[in-house]
Amino acid sequence: MRMRKLDQRCNLSTVKDGRGIILTFFPEKPIVEFNLLFTKAGETRGFHYHEEFDEYALIASGHGVYVEKGEDGKEYFLKVAMGDCVYFPRGTPHTLYALVDMRAVAMLTKKWDDCKRPIVKVEEEERIEKPYPF
């Protein structure tokens, strides 16, 4: 499985001051664009991959499951909820299945409009079927 969650760091002084918490993530590659995504409960984003950039997805609200189509043809699942950040290396086929309404921030290592083909959809017969069995 190539997709993975990034570790969160927290400066404890942001908790102790009583106002809340600040979580910090350190991406491995520079981010040059970010997008706010809204996905309705029960919907998927469709299996796709990106040939020219890596993608980070920070879950801003809700929870769901990312599914990766592995190089071995198997499907791998990663549960996500608010505060999780997931990394997808370029060429990693993935989709999101929203269990409830979700908001996420997708962060890219290359600008979408600078790509010849920013998204490649996986063939229809390989796409996720609803309802998904989990």
Protein Blocks (a to p, Z undefined) as FASTA:
>chain_A
ZZdcddddddfklmmnonaccdddddfbdcfbdcdddddehiaebiaddfkbccddddfb
dcdddddddfkopacdddddehiacdddehiacddddfbdcddddddfbdfklpfblbac
ddfklpccddddZZ
